[in-house]
Amino acid sequence: MIYMKLQPQPFEAIKSGGKDIEMRLYDEKRKQIKKDDLIEFTNEKTNEKILCKVTNLHIFSSFKQLYAQFDKKRLGYQENETAKPSDMEKYYPKSEQSKFGVIGIEIKLVK
Protein backbone atom coordinates (compact mmCIF):
# COMPACT_ATOMS: atom_id res chain seq x y z
CA MET A 1 0.00 0.00 0.00
CA ILE A 2 1.23 3.46 -0.91
CA TYR A 3 0.12 6.53 1.02
CA MET A 4 -0.19 10.02 -0.45
CA LYS A 5 -1.71 13.27 0.76
CA LEU A 6 -3.80 15.52 -1.44
CA GLN A 7 -5.19 19.02 -1.26
CA PRO A 8 -9.02 19.07 -0.99
CA GLN A 9 -9.72 20.01 -4.64
CA PRO A 10 -7.79 17.14 -6.31
CA PHE A 11 -9.01 14.73 -3.62
CA GLU A 12 -12.64 15.57 -4.43
CA ALA A 13 -11.95 15.38 -8.17
CA ILE A 14 -10.64 11.81 -7.78
CA LYS A 15 -13.46 10.87 -5.40
CA SER A 16 -16.11 12.11 -7.84
CA GLY A 17 -14.52 10.19 -10.73
CA GLY A 18 -13.44 13.23 -12.73
CA LYS A 19 -9.68 13.04 -12.18
CA ASP A 20 -7.85 9.82 -12.99
CA ILE A 21 -4.28 11.06 -13.46
CA GLU A 22 -2.35 12.08 -10.34
CA MET A 23 0.74 14.12 -11.17
CA ARG A 24 3.92 13.93 -9.11
CA LEU A 25 7.68 14.21 -9.37
CA TYR A 26 9.26 10.96 -10.51
CA ASP A 27 11.41 10.88 -7.39
CA GLU A 28 12.65 7.84 -5.46
CA LYS A 29 9.30 7.32 -3.72
CA ARG A 30 7.33 7.40 -6.98
CA LYS A 31 9.82 5.11 -8.75
CA GLN A 32 8.61 2.35 -6.41
CA ILE A 33 5.03 2.54 -7.76
CA LYS A 34 3.96 -0.27 -10.05
CA LYS A 35 0.85 -1.04 -12.05
CA ASP A 36 -1.85 -2.68 -9.87
CA ASP A 37 -0.48 -1.11 -6.66
CA LEU A 38 -3.03 0.38 -4.26
CA ILE A 39 -2.73 4.02 -3.23
CA GLU A 40 -4.54 5.44 -0.23
CA PHE A 41 -5.07 9.17 -0.71
CA THR A 42 -5.75 11.32 2.35
CA ASN A 43 -7.46 14.69 2.15
CA GLU A 44 -5.01 17.03 3.93
CA LYS A 45 -7.82 19.16 5.32
CA THR A 46 -10.41 16.58 6.46
CA ASN A 47 -8.28 13.41 6.77
CA GLU A 48 -10.87 11.55 4.67
CA LYS A 49 -9.35 8.64 2.78
CA ILE A 50 -10.02 7.01 -0.58
CA LEU A 51 -8.44 3.93 -2.12
CA CYS A 52 -7.31 3.78 -5.74
CA LYS A 53 -5.66 1.16 -7.93
CA VAL A 54 -2.82 2.10 -10.28
CA THR A 55 -3.85 1.21 -13.82
CA ASN A 56 -0.91 2.74 -15.72
CA LEU A 57 2.19 4.90 -15.31
CA HIS A 58 3.21 7.71 -17.67
CA ILE A 59 6.73 9.12 -17.29
CA PHE A 60 7.80 12.44 -18.81
CA SER A 61 10.69 14.85 -18.51
CA SER A 62 8.37 17.78 -17.71
CA PHE A 63 4.82 18.68 -16.72
CA LYS A 64 4.57 20.48 -20.07
CA GLN A 65 4.93 17.12 -21.85
CA LEU A 66 2.52 15.44 -19.45
CA TYR A 67 -0.14 18.13 -19.91
CA ALA A 68 0.16 17.81 -23.70
CA GLN A 69 -0.78 14.11 -23.51
CA PHE A 70 -3.99 14.24 -21.48
CA ASP A 71 -7.34 15.99 -21.48
CA LYS A 72 -7.39 18.59 -18.71
CA LYS A 73 -10.37 16.94 -16.98
CA ARG A 74 -8.32 13.79 -16.43
CA LEU A 75 -5.74 15.99 -14.66
CA GLY A 76 -8.38 17.47 -12.36
CA TYR A 77 -9.29 20.71 -14.13
CA GLN A 78 -12.85 21.91 -14.63
CA GLU A 79 -14.17 22.70 -18.11
CA ASN A 80 -13.96 26.46 -17.44
CA GLU A 81 -10.37 26.31 -16.12
CA THR A 82 -7.19 26.73 -18.10
CA ALA A 83 -4.74 23.86 -17.61
CA LYS A 84 -1.22 25.24 -17.28
CA PRO A 85 1.88 23.14 -16.54
CA SER A 86 3.18 26.09 -14.51
CA ASP A 87 0.42 25.34 -11.97
CA MET A 88 2.58 22.46 -10.75
CA GLU A 89 5.47 24.80 -9.89
CA LYS A 90 3.79 25.74 -6.60
CA TYR A 91 4.40 22.13 -5.54
CA TYR A 92 7.49 21.21 -7.55
CA PRO A 93 10.10 23.81 -8.57
CA LYS A 94 11.47 23.58 -12.11
CA SER A 95 14.84 22.50 -10.71
CA GLU A 96 13.23 19.40 -9.14
CA GLN A 97 11.28 18.68 -12.31
CA SER A 98 14.54 18.77 -14.28
CA LYS A 99 16.32 16.58 -11.75
CA PHE A 100 13.70 13.83 -11.39
CA GLY A 101 11.26 14.09 -14.28
CA VAL A 102 7.53 13.73 -13.66
CA ILE A 103 4.97 10.96 -13.59
CA GLY A 104 1.29 10.74 -14.36
CA ILE A 105 -0.13 7.98 -12.19
CA GLU A 106 -3.27 6.67 -13.86
CA ILE A 107 -5.70 5.49 -11.19
CA LYS A 108 -9.11 3.95 -10.73
CA LEU A 109 -11.17 4.57 -7.61
CA VAL A 110 -11.65 1.37 -5.61
CA LYS A 111 -13.55 2.77 -2.62
Beta strands, then each sheet from edge to edge (+ up, - down):
strand 1: 2-6
strand 2: 21-25
strand 3: 38-43
strand 4: 49-60
strand 5: 102-109
sheet 1: 1+ 3+ 4- 5+ 2-
end
